[in-house]
């Protein structure tokens, strides 16, 4: 495949996660947008037989493409030729029985133990904070899937020492806390992916650990956009850029109007190095 020369941050994010998708695993995708696009991109280029559930409980659909940006959930196109049209409880039951390997979620806030907040910024009590839509099915995805991948932007306001509200559980207070709270043993957060970096978790402490950075940023730039210092892998790798083939699928079939991927900064290859582009937007 051909390395891309001009791409958006969120296109890079989608491509990075799409390459993590494994053929023999089942996935529960939270919402539409980036999480769903990663599965569909992987199906098109890497893992054609991978099976997934939508957040609203549609089992193994064959989504009609290109997508209408408002029809990625609870829609006939997103659920076309599904094996089963269920509900969110249907998907939750499959996960509770141990049949769902990986959940993929977007997140508003994440803390050092991988706890997710999608409910409120600021105090919850008394309605003083800024309210959001809440987790939907994300709480069950994070609680019941064997592994969870979180997707978010690399911003200090999103990577916080402690989330304002736990909408979906990570490692809660640290080692052993999930099991003490009654969550299934062996389930866990696995990766946090941003346009700038890839994080895992240190086994002993269950704390977020920086594993790799994108080719257009440095480690210091990533750390400057976090409200806490994560653990550091022994060697920080460099993520591969998107390919032209991946971008063709995204732009022609998944996010044709750029309503999801058009936000954020753009990157270009200049004199052999990836840098933030002088011209923002699709060429």
Secondary structure, 3 states (H helix, E strand, C coil): CCECCEEEHHHHHHHHHHCCCCCCCEEEECCCHHHHHHHHHHHHHCCCCCEEEECCCEECCCCCCCCCCCCCCCCCCCCCCCCEECCHHHHHHHHHCCCCCEEEEECCEECCCCCEECCEECCCHHHCCEECCCCCCHHHHHHHCCEEEEECCCCCCCECCCCCCCCECCCCCCCCHHHHCCCCCCCEEEEEECCCEEEEECCCCCCEEEEEECCCCCHHHHHHCCCCCCEEEEEEEECCCCEHHHHHHHHHHHCCCCCCCCCCCEEEEECCEEEECCCCCCC
